[in-house]
Amino acid sequence: MNSTVVPSLRYRDTPAMIDWLCSNFGFERRLVIPGRDDSVAHAELALGGGLLMLGTHIDDNYGALLTTPEKTGGLQTQTVWLHVDDADRVYSRVVESGAAILQTIGDVPQGGRAFSCRDPEGHVWQVGTYDPWAG
C-alpha cells in the first residue's frame, strides 16, 4: 500500500490563488477541473514530490464542513509546511507580492531558514529549507 498526506484547501477566487501559488511558491498546475461560474471544482498543484489539492469554496455538503480564514478572523486550526530549496528567494517573491508576513525569515531551531505568511485569502503557510524527510 502506498499512502501519503495531501493537504486540501478551499478558496473564494481559486483561479487567482492558483496563479499566486504557482508564481510565489513554485507550484506547477497538474490538473484543473473547471466548475460553474468561473469556479474550480478540483485542482492539483505539484511541487517536487508533493501535491496540494484545492477548489472553490461553495455551499455544498463538503463546503458545509469548512469555513474560510476570513470568517474565523484569520484563526487557523492547521497550517501547511512548504519545504523549498531556497527560502530567502521564496521570501523575496512573497514579500514583493504584498502577502502578509507573520514571521520574518530567519534561522529555525530544527535547522535551515524559514518564514510564515498568509496567502491573499488568509491561509497560513510556513515555508523553509528544513526537510523533515532528511533527518
C-alpha positions as CSV (number, residue, x, y, z in Angstrom):
1,M,0.0,0.0,0.0
2,N,1.3,3.4,-1.0
3,S,-0.1,6.1,1.4
4,T,0.7,9.8,1.7
5,V,-0.9,13.0,3.0
6,V,-2.1,15.6,0.6
7,P,-3.4,18.9,2.0
8,S,-6.6,20.3,0.5
9,L,-7.6,24.0,0.7
10,R,-10.6,25.9,-0.4
11,Y,-10.6,29.4,-1.8
12,R,-13.1,32.0,-2.9
13,D,-11.1,33.1,-6.0
14,T,-9.4,29.8,-6.9
15,P,-8.1,30.8,-10.4
16,A,-6.3,33.8,-8.8
17,M,-4.9,31.7,-6.0
18,I,-3.6,29.1,-8.4
19,D,-1.7,31.8,-10.2
20,W,-0.4,33.2,-6.8
21,L,0.7,29.8,-5.5
22,C,2.5,29.0,-8.8
23,S,4.1,32.4,-9.1
24,N,5.2,32.7,-5.4
25,F,5.8,29.2,-4.2
26,G,6.7,27.5,-7.4
27,F,3.8,25.1,-7.7
28,E,3.0,23.7,-11.1
29,R,-0.5,23.0,-12.4
30,R,-1.1,19.3,-12.6
31,L,-4.9,19.3,-13.0
32,V,-7.5,22.0,-13.1
33,I,-11.2,21.0,-13.5
34,P,-13.5,24.0,-14.1
35,G,-16.7,24.4,-12.1
36,R,-19.6,26.7,-12.6
37,D,-19.3,30.5,-12.9
38,D,-15.5,30.8,-13.0
39,S,-15.1,28.4,-10.1
40,V,-12.7,25.5,-9.9
41,A,-14.3,22.1,-9.0
42,H,-10.9,20.5,-8.3
43,A,-7.3,21.4,-8.8
44,E,-4.0,19.7,-8.1
45,L,-0.8,21.6,-7.9
46,A,2.6,19.8,-7.7
47,L,5.8,20.9,-6.0
48,G,8.7,18.4,-6.1
49,G,7.3,15.2,-4.7
50,G,4.4,16.9,-3.0
51,L,0.9,17.8,-4.1
52,L,-1.8,20.3,-3.0
53,M,-5.4,19.9,-3.8
54,L,-7.7,22.9,-3.9
55,G,-11.0,24.1,-5.1
56,T,-13.5,26.9,-4.9
57,H,-15.4,27.2,-1.5
58,I,-19.0,26.7,-2.3
59,D,-22.1,25.9,-0.4
60,D,-22.5,22.1,-0.8
61,N,-22.2,19.1,1.5
62,Y,-18.4,19.3,1.7
63,G,-18.4,23.1,1.9
64,A,-20.7,22.9,5.0
65,L,-17.8,21.2,6.8
66,L,-15.4,24.1,6.1
67,T,-15.0,27.8,6.6
68,T,-12.6,30.4,5.3
69,P,-9.9,32.2,7.3
70,E,-11.9,35.4,6.6
71,K,-14.9,34.1,8.6
72,T,-12.7,33.0,11.5
73,G,-11.0,36.3,11.9
74,G,-7.8,34.7,10.5
75,L,-7.6,31.9,13.1
76,Q,-6.3,28.6,11.8
77,T,-6.6,25.0,13.0
78,Q,-3.8,23.9,10.8
79,T,-1.0,25.3,8.6
80,V,0.9,24.0,5.6
81,W,4.6,23.4,5.8
82,L,6.3,24.0,2.4
83,H,9.8,22.7,2.0
84,V,11.8,24.7,-0.5
85,D,15.5,24.7,-1.5
86,D,15.9,28.5,-1.2
87,A,13.6,30.1,1.4
88,D,15.2,33.5,1.0
89,R,14.4,33.6,-2.7
90,V,10.8,32.5,-2.0
91,Y,10.5,35.0,0.9
92,S,11.5,37.8,-1.5
93,R,8.8,36.8,-4.0
94,V,6.2,36.6,-1.3
95,V,7.1,40.0,0.2
96,E,7.0,41.5,-3.3
97,S,3.6,40.1,-3.9
98,G,2.3,42.0,-0.9
99,A,1.3,39.0,1.2
100,A,1.2,39.4,5.0
101,I,4.4,38.2,6.6
102,L,3.7,36.7,10.0
103,Q,7.2,35.7,10.9
104,T,10.2,37.2,9.0
105,I,12.8,34.9,7.5
106,G,15.4,33.6,9.9
107,D,17.2,30.5,11.2
108,V,15.0,28.0,12.9
109,P,15.7,25.5,15.7
110,Q,15.1,22.4,13.6
111,G,17.7,23.6,11.1
112,G,17.6,25.8,8.0
113,R,15.8,29.0,7.3
114,A,12.0,29.7,7.4
115,F,9.3,32.2,7.4
116,S,5.5,32.3,7.8
117,C,3.0,34.2,5.7
118,R,-0.7,34.5,4.9
119,D,-1.7,33.9,1.3
120,P,-4.1,36.5,-0.2
121,E,-7.1,34.7,1.2
122,G,-5.7,34.2,4.7
123,H,-4.4,30.7,4.8
124,V,-1.2,30.4,6.8
125,W,1.9,28.9,5.2
126,Q,5.2,28.0,6.8
127,V,8.0,28.0,4.3
128,G,11.5,26.9,4.8
129,T,14.5,24.7,4.0
130,Y,14.1,22.2,6.8
131,D,13.4,18.8,5.2
132,P,11.6,16.5,7.7
133,W,12.4,13.5,5.5
134,A,16.2,14.1,5.5
135,G,16.7,13.6,9.2
